[in-house]
Amino acid sequence: MGTKNNFLPGTVGLAPMAGVTDYPFRKICFEQGAKFAFTEMISAKSVLLNIAVNEKYFPRTDEKNLVGVQLFGSDPFELAQAAALVEERGLWVDLNAGCPVAKVVKRGAGSALLKDIDLLKKIVREMRRVVNKLSVKTRIGWEKNEFEKIYDALVSEGVDIIFVHGRTAKQMYSGKAKWDIYNPGAVPLYISGDIYSKEDIKQAMELSGADGVIVARGAIGNPWIFSENQNPPSIDDKLRVVLQHIDLLTGEYGKHGVIEFRKFVAGYTKDMPHAREFRNKVMKITDVNNLKQAFVEYFTNISKHKHS
Ligand SMILES: Cc1cc2nc3c(=O)[nH]c(=O)nc-3n(C[C@H](O)[C@H](O)[C@H](O)COP(=O)(O)O)c2cc1C
């Protein structure tokens, strides 16, 4: 295990998800036990053009020491300049070298960096010059597993921590994420991919010998994956968190928070009775009080049936 330079305050964190891991969702996950999180990915170019438009992404005061600011880009000097500007905004700076989405890859950023390891090294070198705490989030390769090469390249440029999603970029989200992975222990390594339960966390750590894991999709509607409590949440606990999440979203986005919450409805109602009917109904709701009322009724009904 690589413990050198490990500045992360724990082993299980919330992985970055553009459009999902905003301040409200990070807060929900921290309250259930996530030890650290990332911002959504932020364009280095946009930071340089106008840092203020990115304000919504940056960590807030109450979480500043728990959140890494993730940057994406393809130009070493742009990334380094942006990194210097955002460093003080969070606990650390992370480079996105894993996103396979066409919009990002077309610009030579995200997982496209894995096609040119020399460029990746140059980027890390320039960022390393200006940033105190630096991590890279990557995949195991562009179209084949080259993680050994990537890992060694990152370590040779002095990166502090590596996060790896155990798939190639070409795989996107198909197949199964690899947990059994090259890990010589030179730096702390955190695993990502297909972690949906506490049992998965344990297995991924055992198979990889990693220092920790980060959870992405498995936390949507299930922030209890971060909890130390081995028992699943009660219906009442779930309802409390759902209502809190809706309040946080409307606090952040006003009325639009109701629409933002739709991303989480399937997750919060997974495996619940008549979930499909309920989802169809709530996806049409646009008023915050009606949305909360619908959840109160649905969850209370389930709770009653359980206890009768
Ligand atoms: C909706 C969505 C958005 C994502 N956005 C980012 C991102 O902004 N930066 C990043 O490094 N990874 C991003 N990822 C990748 C995740 O952090 C994670 O590595 C991947 O989803 C595999 O983990 P999982 O199986 O736990 O979801 C995103 C994934 C999803 C599903």
PDBQT file of the ligand as one rigid body, heavy atoms in Angstrom, charges set to zero:
ROOT
HETATM    1  C1  LIG A 401     -22.886  10.454 -14.984  1.00  0.00    +0.000 C 
HETATM    2  C2  LIG A 401     -21.406  10.259 -14.803  1.00  0.00    +0.000 A 
HETATM    3  C3  LIG A 401     -20.566  11.352 -14.850  1.00  0.00    +0.000 A 
HETATM    4  C4  LIG A 401     -19.188  11.185 -14.672  1.00  0.00    +0.000 A 
HETATM    5  N1  LIG A 401     -18.383  12.285 -14.662  1.00  0.00    +0.000 NA
HETATM    6  C5  LIG A 401     -17.063  12.150 -14.393  1.00  0.00    +0.000 A 
HETATM    7  C6  LIG A 401     -16.223  13.294 -14.267  1.00  0.00    +0.000 A 
HETATM    8  O1  LIG A 401     -16.662  14.450 -14.376  1.00  0.00    +0.000 OA
HETATM    9  N2  LIG A 401     -14.900  13.079 -14.012  1.00  0.00    +0.000 N 
HETATM   10  C7  LIG A 401     -14.377  11.812 -13.873  1.00  0.00    +0.000 A 
HETATM   11  O2  LIG A 401     -13.176  11.669 -13.628  1.00  0.00    +0.000 OA
HETATM   12  N3  LIG A 401     -15.154  10.721 -13.961  1.00  0.00    +0.000 NA
HETATM   13  C8  LIG A 401     -16.474  10.863 -14.213  1.00  0.00    +0.000 A 
HETATM   14  N4  LIG A 401     -17.266   9.749 -14.253  1.00  0.00    +0.000 N 
HETATM   15  C9  LIG A 401     -16.668   8.423 -13.995  1.00  0.00    +0.000 C 
HETATM   16  C10 LIG A 401     -16.844   8.007 -12.532  1.00  0.00    +0.000 C 
HETATM   17  O3  LIG A 401     -16.123   8.835 -11.643  1.00  0.00    +0.000 OA
HETATM   18  C11 LIG A 401     -16.404   6.547 -12.296  1.00  0.00    +0.000 C 
HETATM   19  O4  LIG A 401     -15.016   6.410 -12.464  1.00  0.00    +0.000 OA
HETATM   20  C12 LIG A 401     -17.124   5.563 -13.216  1.00  0.00    +0.000 C 
HETATM   21  O5  LIG A 401     -18.499   5.868 -13.321  1.00  0.00    +0.000 OA
HETATM   22  C13 LIG A 401     -16.989   4.115 -12.713  1.00  0.00    +0.000 C 
HETATM   23  O6  LIG A 401     -17.447   3.998 -11.410  1.00  0.00    +0.000 OA
HETATM   24  P1  LIG A 401     -18.926   3.453 -11.003  1.00  0.00    +0.000 P 
HETATM   25  O7  LIG A 401     -19.049   2.079 -11.595  1.00  0.00    +0.000 OA
HETATM   26  O8  LIG A 401     -18.884   3.502  -9.494  1.00  0.00    +0.000 OA
HETATM   27  O9  LIG A 401     -19.923   4.373 -11.617  1.00  0.00    +0.000 OA
HETATM   28  C14 LIG A 401     -18.637   9.894 -14.454  1.00  0.00    +0.000 A 
HETATM   29  C15 LIG A 401     -19.505   8.799 -14.429  1.00  0.00    +0.000 A 
HETATM   30  C16 LIG A 401     -20.869   8.963 -14.592  1.00  0.00    +0.000 A 
HETATM   31  C17 LIG A 401     -21.769   7.748 -14.529  1.00  0.00    +0.000 C 
ENDROOT
TORSDOF 0
